[in-house]
Amino acid sequence: QVQLVESGGGLVQAGGSLRLSCAASGRTFSRWAMGWFRQAPGKEREFVAAVNWSGGSTYFADSVKGRFPIFRDNAKNTVDLQMNSLKPEDTAVYYCAADTPPYGITPWGSSSYDYWGQGTQVTVSS
């Protein structure tokens, strides 16, 4: 059974940094593509970043490109989102998601993902 647990959210001032971590259970984590999505109040869930099974390919939303690198550690079954230069518009609940084989069509589409975490709140004050 796959479980994803996010941590690291909180309140930070604009310009600051946070590091989100997603811990995954499951013996085949190294075969999963992983993604981060977010949902702000009153808005639809949107793609943030994704990484393929090996860590060799990464994908980013234009709004976070260059600010939010994504890292995975297959030995520890974790995927982290380092959030730098945070802006008030980054405020949202952030979700970790797993795309298990057979992989979805696109890493930025929420329908590609099979499992989701419960989310962690990130609030950026101006």
URZIJO-V65832 format. One record per residue. N is the residue number from 0. RES is the residue in one small letter. PHI is phi in whole degrees, 0 to 359 (NA if undefined). PSI is psi in radians with two decimals (none if undefined). Layout:
# URZIJO-V65832
n=N res=RES phi=PHI psi=PSI
n=N res=RES phi=PHI psi=PSI
This chain:
# URZIJO-V65832
n=0 res=q phi=NA psi=2.39
n=1 res=v phi=265 psi=2.26
n=2 res=q phi=230 psi=2.42
n=3 res=l phi=237 psi=2.25
n=4 res=v phi=231 psi=2.05
n=5 res=e phi=270 psi=2.66
n=6 res=s phi=208 psi=2.90
n=7 res=g phi=103 psi=-0.07
n=8 res=g phi=289 psi=2.98
n=9 res=g phi=164 psi=-2.88
n=10 res=l phi=255 psi=2.29
n=11 res=v phi=216 psi=2.65
n=12 res=q phi=280 psi=2.70
n=13 res=a phi=305 psi=2.40
n=14 res=g phi=93 psi=-0.22
n=15 res=g phi=276 psi=-3.02
n=16 res=s phi=227 psi=2.65
n=17 res=l phi=218 psi=2.66
n=18 res=r phi=237 psi=2.04
n=19 res=l phi=268 psi=2.52
n=20 res=s phi=232 psi=2.53
n=21 res=c phi=236 psi=2.09
n=22 res=a phi=259 psi=2.25
n=23 res=a phi=246 psi=2.46
n=24 res=s phi=260 psi=2.62
n=25 res=g phi=133 psi=2.39
n=26 res=r phi=283 psi=-0.26
n=27 res=t phi=245 psi=0.54
n=28 res=f phi=306 psi=-0.65
n=29 res=s phi=295 psi=-0.19
n=30 res=r phi=261 psi=-0.04
n=31 res=w phi=266 psi=2.46
n=32 res=a phi=278 psi=2.57
n=33 res=m phi=233 psi=2.53
n=34 res=g phi=221 psi=2.78
n=35 res=w phi=240 psi=2.35
n=36 res=f phi=232 psi=2.89
n=37 res=r phi=216 psi=2.71
n=38 res=q phi=220 psi=2.06
n=39 res=a phi=269 psi=2.74
n=40 res=p phi=304 psi=2.28
n=41 res=g phi=76 psi=0.09
n=42 res=k phi=238 psi=2.84
n=43 res=e phi=282 psi=2.74
n=44 res=r phi=296 psi=2.39
n=45 res=e phi=230 psi=2.67
n=46 res=f phi=290 psi=2.47
n=47 res=v phi=244 psi=-1.03
n=48 res=a phi=201 psi=2.77
n=49 res=a phi=209 psi=2.76
n=50 res=v phi=220 psi=2.47
n=51 res=n phi=283 psi=-3.10
n=52 res=w phi=298 psi=-0.57
n=53 res=s phi=266 psi=-0.26
n=54 res=g phi=88 psi=0.00
n=55 res=g phi=280 psi=-0.31
n=56 res=s phi=231 psi=2.32
n=57 res=t phi=231 psi=2.72
n=58 res=y phi=220 psi=2.49
n=59 res=f phi=219 psi=2.54
n=60 res=a phi=291 psi=2.59
n=61 res=d phi=303 psi=-0.58
n=62 res=s phi=291 psi=-0.33
n=63 res=v phi=240 psi=-0.05
n=64 res=k phi=301 psi=2.26
n=65 res=g phi=88 psi=-0.20
n=66 res=r phi=248 psi=-0.54
n=67 res=f phi=240 psi=1.35
n=68 res=p phi=294 psi=2.65
n=69 res=i phi=240 psi=2.42
n=70 res=f phi=227 psi=2.55
n=71 res=r phi=230 psi=2.61
n=72 res=d phi=231 psi=1.77
n=73 res=n phi=290 psi=-0.36
n=74 res=a phi=285 psi=-0.50
n=75 res=k phi=254 psi=-0.03
n=76 res=n phi=58 psi=0.80
n=77 res=t phi=229 psi=2.67
n=78 res=v phi=224 psi=2.23
n=79 res=d phi=247 psi=2.58
n=80 res=l phi=240 psi=1.93
n=81 res=q phi=271 psi=2.02
n=82 res=m phi=253 psi=1.97
n=83 res=n phi=246 psi=2.79
n=84 res=s phi=49 psi=0.88
n=85 res=l phi=295 psi=2.55
n=86 res=k phi=238 psi=2.73
n=87 res=p phi=304 psi=-0.56
n=88 res=e phi=288 psi=-0.09
n=89 res=d phi=276 psi=-0.10
n=90 res=t phi=298 psi=2.20
n=91 res=a phi=181 psi=2.99
n=92 res=v phi=271 psi=2.24
n=93 res=y phi=256 psi=2.31
n=94 res=y phi=241 psi=2.42
n=95 res=c phi=265 psi=2.52
n=96 res=a phi=217 psi=2.61
n=97 res=a phi=241 psi=2.33
n=98 res=d phi=250 psi=1.83
n=99 res=t phi=265 psi=2.70
n=100 res=p phi=298 psi=2.50
n=101 res=p phi=290 psi=2.42
n=102 res=y phi=289 psi=2.68
n=103 res=g phi=291 psi=3.02
n=104 res=i phi=289 psi=-0.78
n=105 res=t phi=228 psi=2.45
n=106 res=p phi=288 psi=-0.22
n=107 res=w phi=261 psi=0.03
n=108 res=g phi=262 psi=2.22
n=109 res=s phi=297 psi=-0.49
n=110 res=s phi=291 psi=-0.23
n=111 res=s phi=285 psi=-0.28
n=112 res=y phi=261 psi=2.44
n=113 res=d phi=262 psi=-0.49
n=114 res=y phi=226 psi=2.55
n=115 res=w phi=226 psi=2.57
n=116 res=g phi=277 psi=-3.12
n=117 res=q phi=274 psi=-0.24
n=118 res=g phi=97 psi=2.68
n=119 res=t phi=223 psi=2.39
n=120 res=q phi=278 psi=2.31
n=121 res=v phi=238 psi=2.17
n=122 res=t phi=236 psi=2.18
n=123 res=v phi=247 psi=2.07
n=124 res=s phi=267 psi=2.59
n=125 res=s phi=271 psi=none
